[in-house]
Amino acid sequence: MISVNQTVTENRRARFDYLIEEKLTAGIVLTGTEVKMLRLGQCSLNESYVSPEDNEVWLINSYIPEYPQAGKHLQHEPKRRRKLLVHRKEIGRLAGAVTREGRTIVPLRLFFDSKGIARVEIALAKGKKLYDKRETEKNRDWDRQRGRILREKG
């Protein structure tokens, strides 16, 4: 069971594929069975993205499995579009960055805040080139090796 201020799921691939420029926290509109599955820690943000459309922001392609204890008529669709709650000025700024500058909005993590409300951390990001990804991987490997060397000598 997930407690307050704890991450339900994280999109680890986003940090590898994108250069994160700016982070933003948004509320998310969910049904009751979706919240119950999130409290059980069942969710996936892999391959999901955020799309600004008609002065609204939508989380697309995120997966929250069906709640097994709910009846057939109370179930939600696992990969439905979910509306994100963002201020209108921020929506305009995000939409402008996507259309003019070619940026992408990616979800980084889904968590419950101190009041127990589900939130999504989204980021305005720029796609990395293949050589940037190699550089990131090389730095990560070097940090791992450096830690091993320091542990052996220390």
C-alpha positions as CSV (number, residue, x, y, z in Angstrom):
1,M,0.0,0.0,0.0
2,I,1.4,3.4,-1.0
3,S,1.5,6.0,1.7
4,V,1.6,9.8,1.5
5,N,4.4,11.5,-0.4
6,Q,5.5,8.3,-2.0
7,T,6.1,7.6,-5.6
8,V,3.7,5.2,-7.2
9,T,5.6,4.9,-10.5
10,E,8.5,6.5,-12.3
11,N,9.2,6.9,-16.0
12,R,12.9,6.1,-15.8
13,R,13.2,5.9,-19.6
14,A,12.3,9.6,-20.0
15,R,15.5,10.7,-18.3
16,F,17.5,8.6,-20.7
17,D,15.6,9.6,-23.9
18,Y,15.1,13.3,-23.1
19,L,17.0,16.3,-21.8
20,I,14.8,17.6,-19.0
21,E,14.5,21.4,-19.1
22,E,11.7,22.3,-16.7
23,K,9.6,20.3,-14.3
24,L,6.0,21.0,-13.3
25,T,3.5,19.2,-10.9
26,A,-0.1,18.7,-12.1
27,G,-3.2,17.1,-10.7
28,I,-4.8,14.3,-12.5
29,V,-8.5,13.4,-13.0
30,L,-9.1,9.8,-12.0
31,T,-12.0,7.5,-11.3
32,G,-12.4,5.6,-8.0
33,T,-11.1,2.3,-9.2
34,E,-8.0,4.0,-10.7
35,V,-7.1,5.6,-7.4
36,K,-7.5,2.2,-5.7
37,M,-5.1,0.6,-8.1
38,L,-2.6,3.5,-7.7
39,R,-2.7,3.0,-3.9
40,L,-1.8,-0.6,-4.5
41,G,1.2,0.6,-6.6
42,Q,-0.1,-0.6,-9.9
43,C,0.6,1.8,-12.8
44,S,2.9,2.3,-15.7
45,L,4.1,5.5,-17.4
46,N,6.3,3.8,-19.9
47,E,5.6,5.0,-23.5
48,S,3.2,7.6,-22.2
49,Y,3.3,11.3,-23.1
50,V,1.4,14.6,-22.4
51,S,-0.5,16.4,-25.1
52,P,-1.9,20.0,-24.9
53,E,-5.2,20.2,-26.9
54,D,-7.9,22.9,-26.9
55,N,-6.7,24.7,-23.7
56,E,-6.5,21.4,-21.8
57,V,-3.6,19.0,-21.1
58,W,-4.0,15.2,-21.4
59,L,-2.0,12.3,-20.2
60,I,-2.0,9.7,-23.0
61,N,-1.1,6.0,-23.1
62,S,-0.5,5.6,-19.4
63,Y,-1.6,2.2,-18.0
64,I,-3.6,1.6,-14.8
65,P,-4.9,-2.0,-14.7
66,E,-8.5,-2.8,-13.9
67,Y,-9.5,-3.1,-10.2
68,P,-10.3,-6.8,-9.6
69,Q,-12.8,-6.3,-6.8
70,A,-14.9,-3.8,-8.8
71,G,-18.0,-4.9,-10.7
72,K,-18.1,-5.0,-14.5
73,H,-20.0,-1.7,-14.7
74,L,-17.7,0.2,-12.4
75,Q,-14.4,-0.7,-14.2
76,H,-12.3,1.9,-16.0
77,E,-10.5,1.5,-19.3
78,P,-6.8,0.8,-18.6
79,K,-5.3,3.0,-21.2
80,R,-7.8,5.8,-21.4
81,R,-6.8,9.5,-21.8
82,R,-6.6,11.3,-18.5
83,K,-7.0,15.0,-18.0
84,L,-4.3,16.9,-16.2
85,L,-5.1,19.9,-14.0
86,V,-2.8,22.7,-14.9
87,H,-3.2,26.5,-14.7
88,R,-4.3,28.2,-17.9
89,K,-1.1,30.3,-18.2
90,E,1.0,27.2,-17.9
91,I,-1.1,25.4,-20.5
92,G,-0.4,28.2,-22.9
93,R,3.3,28.3,-22.2
94,L,3.6,24.5,-22.6
95,A,1.6,24.5,-25.8
96,G,3.7,27.3,-27.2
97,A,6.9,25.4,-26.4
98,V,5.6,22.3,-28.1
99,T,4.4,24.0,-31.3
100,R,7.1,26.7,-31.7
101,E,10.2,25.1,-30.2
102,G,9.6,21.5,-30.9
103,R,9.7,20.4,-27.3
104,T,8.0,17.4,-25.8
105,I,6.0,17.1,-22.6
106,V,6.8,13.8,-20.8
107,P,5.5,12.5,-17.5
108,L,8.3,11.7,-15.0
109,R,6.5,10.2,-12.0
110,L,3.1,9.7,-10.5
111,F,2.8,10.2,-6.7
112,F,0.5,11.1,-3.8
113,D,1.1,14.5,-2.2
114,S,0.9,15.3,1.5
115,K,-2.9,15.6,1.3
116,G,-3.2,12.2,-0.3
117,I,-4.1,13.6,-3.8
118,A,-2.7,11.9,-6.9
119,R,-0.2,14.1,-8.8
120,V,1.9,13.8,-11.9
121,E,5.3,15.4,-12.3
122,I,5.6,16.4,-15.9
123,A,8.6,17.9,-17.7
124,L,9.2,20.1,-20.7
125,A,11.9,18.2,-22.5
126,K,14.0,18.1,-25.6
127,G,14.8,14.8,-27.3
128,K,18.4,13.5,-27.1
129,K,20.4,12.5,-30.1
130,L,22.0,9.0,-30.1
131,Y,25.4,10.5,-29.3
132,D,23.9,12.3,-26.3
133,K,22.5,9.0,-25.0
134,R,25.9,7.4,-25.4
135,E,27.5,10.2,-23.4
136,T,24.9,9.8,-20.6
137,E,25.6,6.1,-20.5
138,K,29.4,6.7,-20.5
139,N,29.1,9.1,-17.6
140,R,26.9,6.7,-15.6
141,D,29.4,3.9,-16.1
142,W,32.3,6.1,-15.0
143,D,30.4,7.2,-11.9
144,R,29.8,3.5,-11.1
145,Q,33.5,2.6,-11.6
146,R,34.6,5.6,-9.5
147,G,32.4,4.5,-6.7
148,R,33.9,1.0,-6.8
149,I,37.5,2.4,-6.8
150,L,36.8,4.7,-3.8
151,R,35.2,1.9,-1.9
152,E,38.1,-0.4,-2.5
153,K,40.7,2.2,-1.4
154,G,38.7,3.6,1.5
